[in-house]
């Protein structure tokens, strides 16, 4: 199987760049290349080898130690969707309750606990404010740049319409689009490939417990924001709302840590105390009697001593250090995703439900209020800034990047006989959504196999931009659908061959940003569009949007889906009006809304959150029931044919994604059949050289090691005593927490949790840690640092039971023991994710290094 990690994965980075050039990762159960050789090199007397657990890639990224080895890229990369990649690693959502952690938690008093809660609310407020400001920046820049482009093209078309030579206008339009999209694609393809697309599948994986490299980096945010601006301005069939979810998540991940690993800055707060000197001990306990020093104060118990000098003392405190772990970061990323939805659609409740339905795999009641708070702050910030920008400081009429406008219930109500019509529209939306996903699936497979070089990806994006402009121009040129310009709200009316005082209605759909086109289809009065115009636009835009999704550009699929659905929904409403001879209930705008919901639901398969988002965006609760019916019908019909778009792309990237439940026919499997075995174990007091050899074993690259009690002179294994992670071992080696072999009673250096938090999340690779030959003979005591109470299951536990425990608790390692509490295997994410329900029943996916 070819290694396609560099060219087709979300990270867009090869393992060589992370300082692991030439390493290979075996398949689970120790069947990979190099496994046997490594086992021979490390004898049983040096360490206990009960296994080869296949985990890969310790970090999102580590410092580059070796230059990337150039390799020739093949013209075709084979790819099979029935594979599970070994290159994705799990996040540590389960806290390691070792002695250090328990001592810190026990010292937290009630005041300190209250302070930590206040900090969580402050972080959520900051997430909402910054997400709203980023959304404002995107909206204002897009509005100005797109307005400039459309004015230039419009003036050119008006000029050449009179004297001939409209081919120059077409060339100008296509060139402008291709040039802008080229810049947007270049920065994504060559600087940060994970910024491509909407980012929603990546965030879903992150919240599910999968570490996607670079997904919450500051560089990713910058490229995402710039890329989505250039994509929308370039005229692609994309929207700027979807990427806001990814942007909000990146903001949340950065703010919650109180530092930037990309900028190598650890942000600190200064505290000035006159007449006092602060002596801060080397400790990271958040419980502190002097918590009043500030809500972002996380350094414990400064000792205050009076001095004679009246000069002020100045101390620096790290901010938000307590939240530097995957468990806390996950919760804040959930809030960031919700704040992104809220900023995009002005739907704070919909944002919370989106984060619950599509994103967060783990949820609790306390988290709900904080996420809702972040969502409200986000939409309020966006509303305030845009209202000031538009000159209506006190109006607050811009709650989101897109506002569907008000739907008048009295004029556009619905009756009971329309319910079957809405359900039928849901069926149509489900079928069209399934067709969209199926076409995009085969197109994505083609891209993975053939368009895997960055230069080819940029060329494809430019081609799509030019074709989009050409199709739009030809459709406008051929259309004879002229409407009176008086009383219309068209931003850039194109007269072309229409009479004076009229404009080309096809131009209102193509010659505009997708957001404004959606609003026009919702609210333009009856008679504004010819049925032929809407039919041709739906057909062409459907294929353009399908071709565009998956390009190496930052773009979302929300708005194109709404636009396609609004077009065929309005066409459906016009047809009903003809059939019923102009009945008052057959309003085209109402059916445009239902069509938009049906199409979006058929593509992304959301129900609960999308219902509330549509209700909040329209400002009308009346349509809640029909929208819910439409979305549920579209999901049921679409799921009958293919998966949703986001799940499909997660599957195409071979990500070990765990769904809510185990496959329904998996009760016949037990933990003994799915576990990885044998497993590499460590003794409670282990030789340093043994630890270094195990961590340097590139054939396995384990991330979790059971700790057992055993006699150093025998290979007999005793019962399980705990579990320790690779990242913890690396920190111990880095700080030389050793004991001399001759004198095990010597007290080793005592580490604090601060040492582990300072190294998080980019723990150094084992190759960067120097251990001398004398140090290799020393001993290391793991008792204080291992988790003494890891979760375990017996061999006879069924797969659904193991799956439920693993999934609900967000585990990374689940130890399998026998009736004597001896380690017999290990269950990891990949062991569970490789079983899924296929068309012919339960199937097991192959494991590969792609």
Helices and strands as residue ranges (DSSP letters): H 5-8, G 15-18, H 35-41, E 48-50, E 83-85, E 89-90, H 99-106, H 110-163, H 166-190, G 193-195, H 200-208, E 210-211, H 218-233, H 242-257, E 259-260, E 265-266, E 268-274, E 276-279, G 291-293, E 303-306, E 312-318, G 321-323, H 326-345, H 348-354, I 355-359, H 365-389, G 416-418, H 419-450, H 454-478, E 482-484, E 502-504, H 505-510, H 514-523, H 531-548, H 558-579, H 588-604, H 608-618, H 624-641, H 645-652, H 671-674, E 679-683, E 685-687, H 688-696, E 704-708, E 720-725, H 726-734, H 753-759, G 766-768, H 773-776, E 779-781, E 792-794, H 799-809, E 814-817, E 823-827, H 829-833, E 835-838, E 841-844, E 846-848
